[in-house]
């Protein structure tokens, strides 16, 4: 029976940029995710990194913003899970690109889309590493009141996602 070790890997993101963590399965994923993001809005700045899981097992990367590219590469290496990908965004939000990324044929799943403090639960065996899940932000501290609901609705309208 194979041994498995679990670890918790925090996502490094000092500027609280929005990011997406997912799983894909093919070497052309970097180019396809790049194209999906670019086609969703030309002002979005981003970096994408993908952990190849066979052959030469390289970290593949692309993007149009150096800071986002470096964050994606650093976090991908820190987690080190085969076929995982990391996208960091500026001048856009996951909501602007998430459906386009999900529609990339080789994308298997999205673990999270966030700007929160995130921890990745990683399993390691003799073969390699895999993402078991994520801890995204904190746990609920209570139930929203009518005032909280009103504040939430006003905020969504203030940032332009509702009229």
N, C-alpha and C positions, 0 to 999 in steps of 0.2 A: 504494500500500500504506500502511495506517495505521501510525503509530508507537505503541509501547506502552512505558511506563515502569513499572518495578516499584519498590515501596517497602516498607519494613518499619515497621509501626505498632505500638508497644507498647500493650497494654491498661493503662490507669491504674486501679489497684486497691490503694491503700496499705493497706487493712485486710484484704486477702486474702479478700474475700467470694467466694462461689461465683457463677459467672455462666455464661450460655449465649450463644453466638453462632450465628445461623442465617440462612437466607434464606427469604423469603416473597414473595408476589406481588400483594397486594391491599390497598387502603386500609383495609379493616375488620380487618386483621391485628392491630392494637393491641388492639382490643376483644376479639377472639377469643382472643388469647394471654392477656390479662388474665383472661377468664372461665375458661380452662383451668387457670390457676394457682390462682385462688380456689377453684375446685371441687375441687382436689386436697388442700387443707388450709387451714383458715381461719386458722391461726396464722402462715402464711408471709408475710413482709414482702418486697416486691419493687418493682422499677421496670422498665419495658419502654420501649424506644425503637425506632422503625422509620424507615428512610430511604426515603421515597417516591421513586419513580424516573420518574414522569411527571406531567404537569399542572404544578401549582405546586411540586412537588418539595420538600415540607416535611418536617421531622423531626417525626413523630407520636410521642406519648408518653402513658403512663398508669402507674398503680401505686398503692401504698398506703404507701410509705415514702420520705420526701424524699431521704435519702442515696442509696438505690438508684436512684430516679428520676434524680437528678443524675448519678450515675455512668453510667447507661445513656445518657442524652442526650450527655454529654461524649464517651464512647467512640464512640458512633454518629457524632457529628460529626467526630471525629478520623479515623475510618476513611473515612467518607463514601461508602460503596459502595451503589449503588442496590439497593433491596429487601432490604438486610441488616437484621437485628434483634438487639438486645442486651437480655438480661434479667439483672439483678443480684438476688441473693437473700440474705435473712436469715432465721433461724429455720427453715431448711429447706435441702435439698440438691438438686442437679439430679436425682438419682435419684427424688426425690419428685414431680417435675413433667415430666420429660423425655418420657415416653410420651404424656402428655396434650398437650404442645406438638406432638409429632410427629403427633398425630391431628388437629390443626387442618387443615382441608382445604387452605388456601392455603400452608401451610408446605412448602417444597420440600426443605430439607436443614438439618442441624445440622452446623456446623463444629467446635464443641467445647463441652464442659461441664466447667468446671474452677474451681479457686481458685489454680492455679499462675500463675507469670509466663507470659504469653502474648504472642506477637507475631503480628500479622496480616499476611500477604503480600498487598499490594494492587497490582492492575494499573490503570494510568490511561491512557485514550486521549482523543481529542478529544471523544468522546461522554460519558464519565463514568468511574466507578471500579467495580471488581468485586473480590471476595475470591477469591484463588487458593487459599488454604489458610491454615493456622495452624501455628505452632511452639508446642507446649504443654509447658512445663516443660523439663527437661533430658534428655539422652540417658542410656541405661543405663550404669552404671559397673561392672557385673559381673552374674553370675548368682546368684540367691538360693540360699542353703544350706538345709539342713534346719532349722536354727535360725531363719533368716529366714522360712521357711514357717510355722513354729510361731508366731513373733511376729506375722506377718500375720493368721493365723487368730484369734489371741487379740485383736488389735486390732479386727477386724471384730465379734467378739462383745462386746467392751467398749463399742463405740459403738452396739450394739443392732441390727445388721443380720443377725445370725445368733444362734441360741440355743445 
